[in-house]
Amino acid sequence: MTVEYIRYRIAETERRTAFEKAYAAAAEHLYAAPQCLGYELSRGVEEPERYILRIEWTSVEDHEGDSAAARISRPSWPRSVRTSTTSRR
C-alpha cells in the first residue's frame, strides 16, 4: 500500500467552496477505482485555508500510473487555486 498526501492552501473563501465541491465529485471516481483503497480531505480548524488530502493506493505503480483515479488526485486547477505542494510516502 502507498499513501499519498497533498497539501493545499486556498486563501479565498469562494475558491474553497469550489475546491470542496470538486473533491466531493472526485470522491465518487476515487471510491469506484479498485486501486484506491481510501480517501480523506481534511480542512484546518485554526487555519481554514489549509487542506490535506490523503489517498491510500494499492501500490506505487497505481499511485504514479495514468489511471483515471490517479489523475483525479492531481486535478488541473486554475493558477489561482493550484497552490499545493505534494508530499508522498
N, C-alpha and C positions, 0 to 999 in steps of 0.2 A: 504494500500500500504506500502511496505517496500523498503527502498533504501539501497543498498549495495555499499560501497566504498572500493576499493582495491588499495593500493599504491604500485608501483613498482619502483625500481632503477636498471637500466641496464647500466653499465659503458661502455661496449664495443660496438662500433658503429655497427659492423656486427651483433651482437646479438639483437640490437634494431630493425634492419631491419627485422630479422626473427620474432621477437616478434610482430611487427606491422602487418606483413603478416598473422601470426597465428590468431590474433584477428580479422583481416578482414574476414578470413574464418569463424571464430566462430560467427561473427555477423549474418550470414545467418541463423544459427541454433537458435540464441537468438531471432531474429525477427520472426522466424517461430513458436516459442513456445508461446502458449497463456498465460502462466504465467509470461512472460517477457513483461513489458509494455514499456520499453525504455532502451537505451544503449548509453554510450558515453565514448570514450577513449580519454583523453587529455594528451598532452605532454607539459612539461615545456619549456618556451621560455628562461628564464635565466638559467635553469638547464635542458638541453635537455636529460639528462639521467633519469629524473624522469617522471613518468606517473601516472595518476589517472584514474581508471576505475570506472564508475558509472553505476549501473544497477538498474532499477526500477522493483520490483516484485509485483505480485498481493497480496501476503501475506507472512508472516514469514514462514509458512509451505512450500510454494513453493520455497522460498529462501533457506531454510535449507534442503529441500527434496532431493530425489535421482532421480529427473527428469533429462532428458538429458540437459535441459537448465541450471539447477543448476550446473551440472558437468562441463559445458563449462566455467562457471565463476571461476572455480577452476582447471585450467589445470595442467597437470603434466609436468612441465618444468624441463629441466636438472638442476642439482645443481647450475651450473654457472649462470643460468638465474633466478632461483627461489629465488629472494632476496626481496620478498614482505612482507609487513605487512598488515593485514586486519583490517579494522575498519568498524563496522556495526552500523547502526542507524535504 
